[in-house]
Amino acid sequence: MLPNRAYIKVQQVRPDATAKGPPIVQSIQLVPVQALPDRFQTIFPFAMFNAVQSGCFESIYESNDNCVFSSPTGSGKTVLFEIAICRMLRGWQNGTFKVVYMAPTKSLCSERARDWKAKFESLNLRCEEMTGDSDINSLHHVQRADIIVTTPEKWDSMTRKWKDHEKLVRLIKLLLVDEVHILNKDRGAALEVVVSRMKSIGSGTRLVALSATVPNSQDIATWLGRNSDTPDIPAVHKRFGEEFRPVELKRHVCGYQSTANAFGFDAILTKKLPDVIIKYSQAKPIMVFCFTRKSCAEAAKFLAEWWKTSTPRERYWPAPTDQIAVEDKGLQSTVTAGVAIHHAGLSQQDRTAVERAYLAGSLSVICCTSTLAVGVNLPCHMAIIKNTVGYEAGAIKEYSDLEIMQMIGRAGRPQFDTSALAVIMTKMQQVKHYEQLLSGQERLESCLHLNLVEHLNAEIGLGMVPDLCAAKKWLAGTFLKVRLEDNPAHYQINGDTPDRNLGARLERICESAISELRRLELIE
């Protein structure tokens, strides 16, 4: 279990004591949407920006400085991107421009593209999604779009292939980076490289990055710089703690000893679900995230049987209020106990029936795959992550921190609850990692050094790095350089030893990488 400091308070709203005006939340005076010009107000379906949005409003709307904002899941960070777009529109009314939004997963990109296509239509902005699943004519989409929604890998691939990439990139006036804390993971290298590339090519491009709560988000601000004219001054940086989460979230990590493989361990965890529900549940809606469709079915069947064999007083959720019509045989046997499954293997008709019944209160428990954590608005009171592994490229791997936080983000229903619960069920040796993750104590480190030779080769191919001096300058513009300065012993790089002289170390790293490229005959 996490220490008490990980528990948080619900936002307290109080009126201004000295004047009539917008309320104050967490010592921040809320900003009304009417502070924006009339044409922008229709984008926001509420009258007042919340505390996080209001605390950032002046920085993001009244200036063109690069910004880094760190706040908890569910605190309304996406609205900050929308305010930044409004700011850009105010300054580029008659010019040609493009906005690029980058998120780490296709599901996040699809959700954002759907939302923004509808939202910005009134401003005559065309929003196009460009991910691995997008149309083959990606460049055509980029050329006609005003807002481009993409992943770091796709944007990296596109900018590597453009024959006239510099001309096109210079049209980009705003780069929005969502979930920037993925810098910490293997895929973070692609994000780091493409943002560094945009910094060097896209003179005048404003960068706005949003992060979950991490202790060294200031390092991201140092990396991005205030603007292209003053890159040595950090970007505007604001960090909001867990007290800004709209619903109090109590978090627990349950560790279990096991020598079984992932499937055997998962079966053990299924049998442990009643213990977790008995200990933490409050007879309110529950989501159980499972790593396979079969795991969903087994968990739902086990919980339904547990409920049916319990006396009414012993049951931890109410009986269904209505009969639920579904086609799937397994689903038919569990919905009578208020339990359902939800994954891509169900028909669209059954998935819709489950979603509607859950929102109506007829179903109390959904056993689902991690895909339900993105794109479907089904909040719960209690989120249980049963096993912390999933399938990636045909192999079983630990979920990424982003996936874990997205699943946990389903816990909390502001319209119904003042508190919510999240429980992670994992192997004992993973407990410390998840406790640090949930309490925001895990520091961000760069992963660029793990694939440095490959990425340097790409920059050389683009003509960005013609010689050793340029290579050193390129490396000096990365997040890796920022972390090398602060935590030099963390990085083990071929041909390098930790050195108090950062400049000398960067030069050695570049020389080693270039030598390796020559050995491989990739450069002359």
LONU-93911 format. One line per field, with one value per residue (C-alpha): residue number from 1; chain; x, y, z. Coordinates in steps of 0.02 Angstrom, whole numbers, plus 50000, padded with zeros to 5 digits. Example, Ala and Ser with C-alpha at 12.3 -4.5 7.8 and 13.67 -1.06 7.14 Angstrom:
# residues 2
i <- c(1|2)
ch <- c(A|A)
xx <- c(50615|50684)
yy <- c(49775|49947)
zz <- c(50390|50357)
//
This chain:
# residues 524
i <- c(1|2|3|4|5|6|7|8|9|10|11|12|13|14|15|16|17|18|19|20|21|22|23|24|25|26|27|28|29|30|31|32|33|34|35|36|37|38|39|40|41|42|43|44|45|46|47|48|49|50|51|52|53|54|55|56|57|58|59|60|61|62|63|64|65|66|67|68|69|70|71|72|73|74|75|76|77|78|79|80|81|82|83|84|85|86|87|88|89|90|91|92|93|94|95|96|97|98|99|100|101|102|103|104|105|106|107|108|109|110|111|112|113|114|115|116|117|118|119|120|121|122|123|124|125|126|127|128|129|130|131|132|133|134|135|136|137|138|139|140|141|142|143|144|145|146|147|148|149|150|151|152|153|154|155|156|157|158|159|160|161|162|163|164|165|166|167|168|169|170|171|172|173|174|175|176|177|178|179|180|181|182|183|184|185|186|187|188|189|190|191|192|193|194|195|196|197|198|199|200|201|202|203|204|205|206|207|208|209|210|211|212|213|214|215|216|217|218|219|220|221|222|223|224|225|226|227|228|229|230|231|232|233|234|235|236|237|238|239|240|241|242|243|244|245|246|247|248|249|250|251|252|253|254|255|256|257|258|259|260|261|262|263|264|265|266|267|268|269|270|271|272|273|274|275|276|277|278|279|280|281|282|283|284|285|286|287|288|289|290|291|292|293|294|295|296|297|298|299|300|301|302|303|304|305|306|307|308|309|310|311|312|313|314|315|316|317|318|319|320|321|322|323|324|325|326|327|328|329|330|331|332|333|334|335|336|337|338|339|340|341|342|343|344|345|346|347|348|349|350|351|352|353|354|355|356|357|358|359|360|361|362|363|364|365|366|367|368|369|370|371|372|373|374|375|376|377|378|379|380|381|382|383|384|385|386|387|388|389|390|391|392|393|394|395|396|397|398|399|400|401|402|403|404|405|406|407|408|409|410|411|412|413|414|415|416|417|418|419|420|421|422|423|424|425|426|427|428|429|430|431|432|433|434|435|436|437|438|439|440|441|442|443|444|445|446|447|448|449|450|451|452|453|454|455|456|457|458|459|460|461|462|463|464|465|466|467|468|469|470|471|472|473|474|475|476|477|478|479|480|481|482|483|484|485|486|487|488|489|490|491|492|493|494|495|496|497|498|499|500|501|502|503|504|505|506|507|508|509|510|511|512|513|514|515|516|517|518|519|520|521|522|523|524)
ch <- c(A|A|A|A|A|A|A|A|A|A|A|A|A|A|A|A|A|A|A|A|A|A|A|A|A|A|A|A|A|A|A|A|A|A|A|A|A|A|A|A|A|A|A|A|A|A|A|A|A|A|A|A|A|A|A|A|A|A|A|A|A|A|A|A|A|A|A|A|A|A|A|A|A|A|A|A|A|A|A|A|A|A|A|A|A|A|A|A|A|A|A|A|A|A|A|A|A|A|A|A|A|A|A|A|A|A|A|A|A|A|A|A|A|A|A|A|A|A|A|A|A|A|A|A|A|A|A|A|A|A|A|A|A|A|A|A|A|A|A|A|A|A|A|A|A|A|A|A|A|A|A|A|A|A|A|A|A|A|A|A|A|A|A|A|A|A|A|A|A|A|A|A|A|A|A|A|A|A|A|A|A|A|A|A|A|A|A|A|A|A|A|A|A|A|A|A|A|A|A|A|A|A|A|A|A|A|A|A|A|A|A|A|A|A|A|A|A|A|A|A|A|A|A|A|A|A|A|A|A|A|A|A|A|A|A|A|A|A|A|A|A|A|A|A|A|A|A|A|A|A|A|A|A|A|A|A|A|A|A|A|A|A|A|A|A|A|A|A|A|A|A|A|A|A|A|A|A|A|A|A|A|A|A|A|A|A|A|A|A|A|A|A|A|A|A|A|A|A|A|A|A|A|A|A|A|A|A|A|A|A|A|A|A|A|A|A|A|A|A|A|A|A|A|A|A|A|A|A|A|A|A|A|A|A|A|A|A|A|A|A|A|A|A|A|A|A|A|A|A|A|A|A|A|A|A|A|A|A|A|A|A|A|A|A|A|A|A|A|A|A|A|A|A|A|A|A|A|A|A|A|A|A|A|A|A|A|A|A|A|A|A|A|A|A|A|A|A|A|A|A|A|A|A|A|A|A|A|A|A|A|A|A|A|A|A|A|A|A|A|A|A|A|A|A|A|A|A|A|A|A|A|A|A|A|A|A|A|A|A|A|A|A|A|A|A|A|A|A|A|A|A|A|A|A|A|A|A|A|A|A|A|A|A|A|A|A|A|A|A|A|A|A|A|A|A|A|A|A|A|A|A|A|A|A|A|A|A|A|A|A|A|A|A|A|A|A|A|A|A|A|A|A|A|A|A|A|A|A|A|A|A|A|A|A|A|A|A|A|A|A|A|A|A|A)
xx <- c(50000|50060|50097|49963|50048|49988|49807|49741|49609|49462|49476|49401|49313|49290|49230|49352|49349|49382|49284|49144|49216|49265|49290|49460|49517|49682|49729|49703|49569|49470|49467|49299|49290|49225|49406|49428|49360|49182|49234|49340|49213|49109|49256|49238|49074|49085|49084|49242|49415|49467|49611|49747|49685|49666|49838|49913|49800|49912|50067|49983|49865|49953|50126|50210|50337|50366|50276|50286|50139|50139|49978|49881|49775|49598|49645|49594|49763|49695|49605|49777|49817|49653|49693|49864|49780|49669|49823|49904|49746|49743|49919|49908|49737|49795|49947|49976|50011|50002|49982|50056|49988|50091|50032|50116|49975|49861|49709|49748|49776|49611|49518|49597|49567|49382|49359|49453|49377|49208|49268|49372|49256|49171|49339|49363|49513|49542|49606|49688|49753|49919|49969|50031|49852|49824|49805|49961|49953|50011|50102|49941|49852|49989|49982|49795|49777|49783|49798|49898|49872|50012|50130|50316|50367|50256|50313|50494|50467|50381|50514|50651|50571|50521|50624|50577|50548|50620|50496|50348|50409|50429|50239|50219|50190|50134|50195|50089|50170|50052|50113|50291|50342|50360|50537|50574|50536|50613|50494|50544|50698|50591|50498|50660|50738|50589|50561|50747|50735|50585|50680|50824|50724|50565|50626|50481|50384|50304|50317|50189|50216|50102|50160|50095|50159|50346|50478|50594|50474|50581|50713|50592|50575|50765|50774|50640|50702|50597|50597|50711|50792|50828|50851|50964|50821|50701|50525|50384|50355|50209|50186|50021|50012|49886|49774|49720|49643|49453|49416|49520|49609|49666|49794|49851|49981|49957|50107|50098|50237|50235|50352|50216|50221|50111|49959|49977|50003|49850|49744|49806|49758|49583|49555|49618|49490|49357|49486|49528|49345|49300|49445|49424|49255|49111|48973|49006|49051|49211|49323|49442|49578|49639|49782|49691|49513|49519|49573|49422|49304|49380|49376|49196|49140|49228|49157|48982|48987|49053|48909|48777|48834|48839|48690|48612|48695|48866|48858|48974|48871|48684|48582|48549|48402|48354|48367|48514|48498|48665|48716|48876|48842|48974|48909|48731|48784|48871|48759|48626|48751|48789|48956|49007|49156|49212|49342|49364|49310|49130|49010|48983|48802|48857|48989|48861|48735|48866|48917|48737|48692|48847|48812|48630|48683|48615|48792|48916|49074|49160|49307|49395|49558|49669|49592|49442|49557|49561|49423|49269|49196|49157|49222|49213|49231|49361|49490|49580|49730|49737|49915|50033|50082|50010|50044|50160|50223|50175|50270|50216|50288|50253|50127|50206|50185|50071|49954|49949|49906|49771|49688|49699|49630|49462|49438|49342|49170|49163|48974|48946|49098|49214|49338|49393|49504|49640|49718|49866|49889|50066|50215|50303|50462|50364|50282|50414|50409|50220|50219|50344|50244|50080|50157|50243|50417|50495|50616|50622|50781|50825|50830|50915|51084|51011|50988|51104|51197|51035|50963|51125|51132|50957|51007|51162|51053|50938|51087|51061|51231|51368|51519|51577|51545|51365|51345|51400|51281|51139|51173|51182|51003|50932|50852|50996|51116|51008|51006|51192|51228|51118|51139|51299|51324|51155|51213|51326|51373|51498|51666|51625|51663|51579|51669|51647|51675|51507|51571|51714|51596|51474|51618|51679|51503|51486|51658|51617|51448|51524|51664|51532|51439|51601|51637|51464|51500|51345|51445|51612)
yy <- c(50000|50176|50293|50415|50557|50478|50511|50677|50805|50853|51030|51157|51305|51467|51639|51783|51865|52040|52055|51980|51881|51708|51581|51529|51347|51294|51479|51503|51622|51535|51613|51625|51561|51735|51794|51727|51810|51758|51647|51537|51519|51388|51267|51250|51173|51253|51428|51424|51349|51238|51273|51192|51276|51444|51431|51408|51528|51681|51582|51489|51622|51786|51737|51631|51553|51366|51284|51125|51083|50935|50882|50726|50620|50689|50869|50937|50954|50933|51100|51182|51123|51197|51364|51360|51333|51484|51587|51535|51576|51748|51782|51696|51748|51782|51669|51488|51378|51202|51126|50957|50857|50705|50567|50400|50282|50264|50252|50420|50496|50427|50494|50666|50673|50629|50760|50899|50868|50910|51044|51149|51133|51295|51384|51308|51206|51036|50902|50746|50590|50521|50360|50190|50146|50302|50319|50286|50462|50534|50681|50733|50732|50839|50965|50995|50984|51128|51013|50852|50716|50588|50478|50518|50367|50417|50598|50541|50431|50570|50701|50579|50551|50726|50790|50967|50937|51102|51206|51106|51102|51290|51302|51220|51357|51249|51078|50996|50850|50744|50621|50686|50578|50429|50497|50375|50221|50137|50226|50392|50401|50431|50571|50649|50647|50715|50858|50901|50900|51016|51133|51147|51153|51239|51411|51502|51343|51354|51195|51148|50986|50903|50776|50670|50716|50680|50752|50820|50894|51052|50957|50948|51138|51155|51043|51136|51311|51470|51499|51489|51656|51610|51420|51427|51496|51357|51349|51409|51270|51238|51083|51039|50908|50772|50895|50958|50791|50817|50661|50598|50439|50309|50192|50020|49901|49718|49605|49416|49286|49168|49067|49033|49102|49250|49140|49038|49196|49274|49125|49148|49332|49290|49189|49337|49460|49430|49469|49635|49680|49634|49739|49895|49898|50009|49925|50046|50015|49915|49889|49741|49762|49594|49559|49441|49412|49240|49319|49436|49289|49188|49335|49378|49197|49178|49341|49301|49129|49207|49332|49201|49085|49227|49275|49445|49520|49455|49525|49671|49745|49756|49642|49702|49822|49774|49626|49647|49574|49512|49383|49313|49152|49185|49361|49297|49191|49333|49485|49409|49433|49612|49563|49588|49575|49707|49683|49692|49510|49553|49614|49802|49770|49679|49808|49947|49851|49827|50010|50071|49949|49998|50184|50153|50057|49887|49817|49842|49752|49754|49638|49718|49729|49883|49955|50012|50133|50244|50311|50249|50361|50232|50295|50183|50200|50063|50011|49846|49804|49615|49576|49708|49623|49634|49582|49690|49635|49455|49448|49467|49624|49733|49869|50037|50167|50262|50112|50088|50271|50267|50118|50199|50358|50271|50275|50428|50491|50677|50682|50544|50524|50625|50481|50332|50179|50101|49933|49858|49669|49620|49512|49553|49611|49745|49825|49959|50017|50039|50125|50251|50272|50303|50427|50525|50488|50409|50527|50543|50485|50485|50326|50405|50328|50154|50190|50338|50272|50240|50412|50504|50414|50479|50658|50640|50574|50724|50841|50905|50841|50867|50852|50816|50994|50984|50813|50884|51031|50911|50804|50961|50999|50835|50784|50661|50807|50880|50716|50680|50842|50800|50611|50563|50393|50330|50325|50185|50228|50137|50225|50340|50362|50483|50650|50810|50904|50882|50958|50834|50690|50743|50752|50577|50507|50586|50525|50348|50348|50417|50287|50151|50219|50218|50040|49990|50086|50192|50352|50394)
zz <- c(50000|49964|50110|50165|50073|49911|49960|49904|49941|49834|49765|49881|49801|49896|49841|49832|50003|49940|49779|49680|49537|49480|49620|49684|49683|49764|49778|49589|49528|49392|49219|49129|48950|48907|48925|48748|48590|48545|48400|48515|48655|48565|48573|48761|48825|48998|49072|49177|49154|49298|49417|49310|49151|49239|49318|49145|49049|49049|49000|48859|48788|48822|48757|48625|48742|48744|48890|48993|49106|49224|49311|49361|49245|49233|49271|49100|49016|48840|48854|48869|48693|48631|48713|48628|48460|48494|48534|48370|48271|48349|48285|48114|48050|47873|47857|47810|47960|48026|48198|48242|48388|48440|48557|48590|48539|48389|48503|48583|48411|48347|48497|48479|48291|48309|48443|48355|48183|48258|48377|48257|48107|48162|48140|47966|48023|47942|48061|47989|48076|48016|48105|48049|48002|47898|47710|47607|47536|47702|47625|47537|47706|47782|47642|47655|47845|47967|48118|48099|48230|48231|48332|48358|48254|48107|48113|48123|47971|47874|47910|47861|47690|47639|47493|47535|47720|47779|47679|47744|47924|47925|47902|48073|48199|48345|48403|48539|48630|48735|48867|48850|48999|48879|48857|48999|48893|48741|48622|48700|48589|48434|48524|48585|48412|48319|48443|48437|48247|48251|48367|48244|48081|48133|48179|48263|48303|48474|48581|48712|48807|48934|49060|49202|49373|49375|49494|49359|49232|49245|49145|48998|49007|49007|48853|48754|48795|48804|48615|48463|48507|48689|48691|48845|48952|49007|48938|49050|49175|49291|49398|49482|49619|49654|49746|49574|49526|49514|49616|49763|49709|49834|49758|49813|49743|49788|49761|49748|49752|49603|49493|49364|49187|49138|49105|49264|49367|49287|49339|49517|49513|49450|49609|49713|49641|49775|49911|49828|49803|49983|50050|49944|49855|49908|49805|49662|49478|49449|49298|49295|49163|49094|48975|48853|48795|48874|49039|49027|49003|49145|49266|49222|49240|49409|49479|49416|49500|49661|49659|49620|49761|49888|49995|49955|50109|50056|49879|49842|49701|49669|49557|49378|49369|49191|49075|48955|48779|48710|48578|48653|48751|48883|48907|48926|49074|49168|49140|49252|49394|49345|49265|49083|48968|48842|48707|48518|48498|48541|48409|48402|48454|48612|48656|48639|48746|48882|48879|48891|49030|49129|49113|49162|49318|49263|49258|49399|49341|49171|49137|48990|48895|48907|48748|48850|48941|48787|48677|48770|48904|49039|49206|49359|49547|49562|49430|49456|49346|49354|49300|49233|49071|48897|48718|48615|48443|48482|48646|48827|48908|49058|49018|48984|49121|49002|48984|49172|49201|49066|49150|49321|49242|49220|49409|49464|49415|49456|49433|49562|49676|49785|49790|49686|49700|49593|49631|49538|49556|49507|49551|49714|49626|49530|49683|49713|49532|49532|49701|49634|49474|49565|49686|49546|49616|49461|49375|49186|49100|48916|48813|48662|48706|48677|48490|48467|48314|48219|48256|48220|48052|48011|48051|47942|47800|47817|47801|47977|48037|47905|48023|48201|48258|48197|48279|48446|48424|48382|48536|48643|48592|48658|48822|48840|48861|49001|49096|49063|49153|49302|49316|49221|49304|49240|49059|48997|48818|48706|48693|48838|49021|49142|49140|49239|49076|48987|48825|48815|48851|48715|48591|48638|48619|48446|48390|48446|48356|48195|48203|48217|48066|47966|48021|47958|47795|47820|47802|47720)
//
